[in-house]
Structures are given as structure tokens and as C-alpha cells.
């Protein structure tokens, strides 16, 4: 009896010494580590970094990132506008975004040295700081700033809307993935297979299925993003904003969500599963219909090709076949005989003389003119 009393007293003292929210606080996202002290030292920017102000956002980056930062700004601004609409209030009024040239520099840009190297971008909500780099440790492809920055900023925006009160891990990761639109094709494939195989996670099991590294390939990650999409859709957005208001006052989010919808959490999950079935259950039938149509078109095409080839083999025999190419010399075709040259007409001399005699017979001879001689010379008389 005394041993039981001692154990009870020790347990009571331990419960009194440990804060009450230590047992209930959900884990933080791997890319949004908790730095409780907002006055934690934020390192100064490296020498030579450029600065760009855009609608309250401050971009500080390595000079080599200038073009890529400018190209990502429109996506960041669109994401901020979408977050404000989904959360029911203006968020991210002033945030600093630092972009390093290489992943190794990320550790020197934030208030923590021990940060996961596989995260494309890191969010420090209380410091209102986001850090990323042009490269990635887990891929040879460069970091897509138009996706990585909205994802990290979504963590900051959700913490801001909740006044930094705890939120489920599935809500943080799901909201960030939904807003950033990252890996949408992979998530759709995971949801399709999960729906067909009937192995979807429940809301209570989502947190355990979210791996720390590269979570976008997991079914739980895809479900978390789709659940965030379901809760923030226009028909249910007002209830979601109401749940945020309740959670901001200290109520656990899932409990606040059920109270805002005025139904148990299990009923919310059932409605979400039915929405999943409607959105992904028809795809096999749709794809099967497309497959049948494509098969019919292929058969018709093959039939036409066969008919054309068959008609070509039944061509008339007089049709000349193309001569096969060969390397052997071929005999030249016999040449056509050339016409003999016309015989030359050679007139004989006697013929010419005869013609002259004939001409003389035609015209009368000339009359003789009298001539006289004088001193040995002859003179013509006129």
C-alpha cells in the first residue's frame, strides 16, 4: 500500500513539473523547425547579397539567383493571395526570404545550425524568415523556387493564422502542399491507387504515415493535401476559418474543427472519403472507355492499311517494277542507228559547160563592131 502511495505521489509531482501542453503538442513539420524564442539570433546576410522589395516581402539572395528570384515572385504573390483567402485573413504582410547559391550556405542563413538538409526550403515562423537555395541535396535538379517558397511560406501563414498555437502535422503539410501545388500528378496517382485498393488512412492515422524525408511520394501526404483541399473548399471554408478562430483561443484544432462543422470528426472524415470516391472512383471507368475507343480506332487504321497494301499487290502486270539497285556493271542498251547522211550532189564539169551552151543558144550573139588599123594600132569605129 505504501509502495502504491509513493508511486502515485511521484506521478503527481511529475505531472505538475511537466507542462500540460508537452503531452498534447503535435510534432512540427520537418521543414518548419520550432525556434521558440522570436529574438533568436538571425545571422546577418552574407556580404554581396542583393535585396529586392516586393509588396512587403523582402528577397535577399546571392547575385547568381537574381533571374530565378525575379521569375518566382509572381508565383509567391499568387500563393500569398490564395492563403489569405483560404485562411480568412491577410497573412505574410512582412517576411524575409533568403536564397543561397548552394545548399551548404543554408545553415548560415537561419537561426538554427541543425536543420534537415533534404528540405528544399526552411520556414522559421516566429522569425518570419524563409531560407532556401538554388540547389538541392536530394536531387540533381535545381530547386523550383516557384514551388518551394510557397510551401515554406504556407507554414508561416498557418502559424500566423493560429497565433502560433499547435496544429496537427497533417494540417501543416497538407495545407502547404495544397497551396504550393507540388507533385500534384504523383499525389493524384497515389490517391487513385489508394481508393481502388481500399487502403486509405483515417485522419487519426495520417500523422504516423507522414515521413520526414521526401513525403510527397507517400499516400498519407497525398491524403493530407486532399483533406486540406476538402476543408478549404468554398462550401466548407467558413467552417474551416471558424475552426482556426477556436484553435487560436487554445482549443485543439481537430476538436475545434468538429465544433465548427457541428458534427463529429468521424462524420467529417466520412464526407471527405465520399468526396474522394466521387473524384477518383470514376477514373477507371473513364480510362477504360478511352481505351476501348482507342483500340477501335487502331483496328480501323490497321484494316485500312491492310486493304491499301492488298490493292497494291493486285496491280496490272504491265506495271513496271522498280529496278533493283546493284553494284555490278550493266550492259548499255543498243543505240538506235543513225540516219545516213544525204548524198552530196556533185555537178560534173561537162554538165556545167552544157548549161553554158544552152544559155548561149537562148540569147542572140552580139553584132560585130567595125575596127580600123592606123600606124599599127586598131581603133573602134562608133
Secondary structure, DSSP 8 states (H G I E B T S, - for coil): -HHHHHHHHHHHHHHHHS-THHHH-----TTS-----TTS------TT-EEEEETTEEEEE-GGGHHHHHHHHHHHHHHHHHHHHHHTS---SSEEEEEESSGGGGGGTSS-SS--TT-SEEEETTTTEEEEESS-SS-SS---HHHHHHHHHHHHHHHHHTTT----HHHHHHHHHHHHTTTHHHHHHHHHHHHHHT----HHHHGGG--SSSGGGSHHHHHHHHHHHHHHSHHHHHHHHHHHHHHHTT--HHHHHHHHHTS-HHHHHHHHHHHHHHHHHSHHHHHHHHHHHHHHHHHHHHHHHHHHHHHHHT--TTS-------SS--------------------HHHHHHHHHHHHHHS-------EEEETTEEEE--
